Amino acid sequence: MKVDFKKTLAAYKAKKNVLSIVDVPPLSYLMIDGHGAPAEAGHLEAIQALYPLAYTLKFMSKIDLEKDYVVPPLEGLWWAEDMESFTTKRDKSKWDWTMMILTPEWITVEMFAIAKEKVIAKKSPPKKLDDVRLAVLEEGTCVQTLHIGSYDDEGPILEKMHSEFIPENGLEMTAKHHEIYFSDFRKVAPDKLKTLLRQPVQKVTDN
């Protein structure tokens, strides 16, 4: 049986426009960093470097370890010096990002290195392949919700998350804005896109 992490991980579950508090365990990812607006050349090249590695690792796991799984969805960390760039201003040229794909806990550094060599050996390997790393992300307590619609329409729910829900619950933001893309923007109409929006938080401490 294939493991489908969208179904087995509680951290992948959220309701449309309902803000909730969840505990996210440490998770391992294929990661690649960049700067600038999504869908520009550098961003697309980064995504193109992730998928060959993700699928190579999947087949290595299935054949060598007899552990099969569904390749998880694309994810992204987004940040900027001015957080209003994500809410009211939406100035994408100022965004920094890390694009990611989850890897099972049994995928080792050694397997990652072998997978990279396998992809390099193929004809026309991705340009940014050398920039991909395997790393663990620790987020802990997070606030998240499911957004259905265009990425450009995320602003209002993010503003509510940042300015209302988080402070009203005695919390403060601690790390980077996180998105999980359950839809492929190349195949799904903008108003049908499903995106999990996540913000790591911590309790406000009294000084």
N, C-alpha and C positions, 0 to 999 in steps of 0.2 A: 504493500500500500504506500502511496505517496503521502508525505506529510505536507499539509497546506497550512503555513504559518498564519495566513489571514484568518483561519478558522480556529487554530489552536492557541494563539497568543491573545490574551485579553487586551493587551495594549493596542491591538489592531481593530478594536471595536469601539464605535461611537455612534451617537444618534444625531440626525440632522439638526443643526442649530441649537443643540442642547449641550451646554458647557458642563463638563464633569471632571472630577479629580481622580486620577489613576496613579498607580505605582508601576513604573516601567523598569524591568530588570535590566542589568547590563547585557548588551547585545553586540554581536560582532557584525561588522559591515565591510564590504568593499567600498572604498571612499576615494573621491577625487575632488580637488579644490579648484575654484575659479572666481572670476569677478565679472560683473556686468549683467545685463538683462537676459532673462531666459529666452530661449529659441534663437539666440545669436550663435555665430559660428563656434566660438569657444565652448559654449554650453552644450551644443549638439555633439561636438567632438568628444567631450567628456562622457556623455551618455553612451556614445558609440564605443568607448573604451571599456565601459563597465560590463555590458551585456555578453561579449564573447567570453570574458573571464567567468561570469556568473554561470553560464551554461556549460562551460568546460568543467567547472567544479561540480556542477550537478551530475554530469555524466561520470566523472571520476568517482563521486560518492556512490552512485548507483552500481557501477561495475566493480570497483575495488572494495567498497565497504558494504555493499548490498543495502544501502540506505538511500531511498529515492525521495525526492521532494519537489514541490512546485517552486520554481524560481520566484521569489517574493517580488512585490511591486517596487518600482523606482521610488526613492525617497530623497528629500533634500533638506539641508540646514541652510537657513537664510539669515543674514544679519547686515547691519549698517551702523555707522556712527550715530545716525539719527533714526530712532526706531519709527518715527512718523513716516519714514519712507515706505513702510509696509502698510500703514493705515490710511492716513489722509493724503499724504503727498504722492505716494506710489511712484517715486522716482527710481525706476529700475536700473538706471545707469550707475547708481551708487551702491547697488547690492553686491555683497559677497556671498558665496555659496559653497557648499559641499554636497555633491550628488552621491547617492549611496544605494547599495542593494544589500539587504540582510543576508548573512550566511549562517548556516547552522553551527551550533557550538562544536560539532565534531570536525569541522573543517579546520585543518591545522596550517600553521605558517609554511610548513614543508609542502603541503598540498597546494597552497596558493602559489608558491614559487614554481612548482612543476606546471601548474595550469598556465602561468604566465609564459613559460618557455614553449608550451604547446601552441599558444596563440601567436607568439612571435614567429614560430616556424611556419605558420600559414601564409599564403600569398596575401600581400597587402594588409598587414596587421594595422590596427588602429593607431593613429598618430600619437595619442596621449596615453598609450598603454603603460609606459614607464612611470607615469604620474599616479597610477592607481596603487593604493596601499590597503592592507588588511588591518583593521583596528577595532577596538572595543569602545562603544559609546555608553556612558553611564549617565542617565538622565534622572532617575529616581522619581520623585513626586512631580506630576505634570497635570496641566489643565488641557483638555482637548475637546474637539467637536468635529462633526462631519459637515463639510460644506459641499453643497451640490450646486454647480453652476460654474461660470467663468472664473478663472484665476483673478481677473481684474475686479471681480465683485466680492473678493474676500475682505475688503477693507472694513465694512460695518461690523461684521462679527468679530474681527480681530480687535477693533476699537473697543467693543463691548467686553471682550476677554481681558484686554490689557488695562482698561480704565475703570471698569466696573466690577466684573466677577472676581478678578484676582485680588484687588485691594479689599473688597467687601468680605472676602473670606480670610482676611488676615495673612495674605500671601504676598510675595514679591517675586518678580522674574529673576531667574538666575543664569540662564544659558540661552542658546540660540533657538529661534523660531524653527519649527520642524514641520515638514509637510510629507504626507504619504499619498502617492498618486495611485488610486485604485483604477483609474481610467487611463487609456492611451490617448493623449491629446491629438495624435495623428489620425485617429479612427473615430473618435467620439465628438459629437457636437458640443460646443462650449457650454451650453445650458444644461448638459447632461453629465458633465464631468463630476466625478466623486473624489474629494480630497479630504483626508484627515488632517486637521490643523492642531498642532501640539505646541505647548509652551512649558518648559521646565520651570518649577517654582520652588520656593521654600517658605517656611513660616517667618513672618516678620519678627525679629528679635527686639526686645525692649532694651534701649540704651540706658 
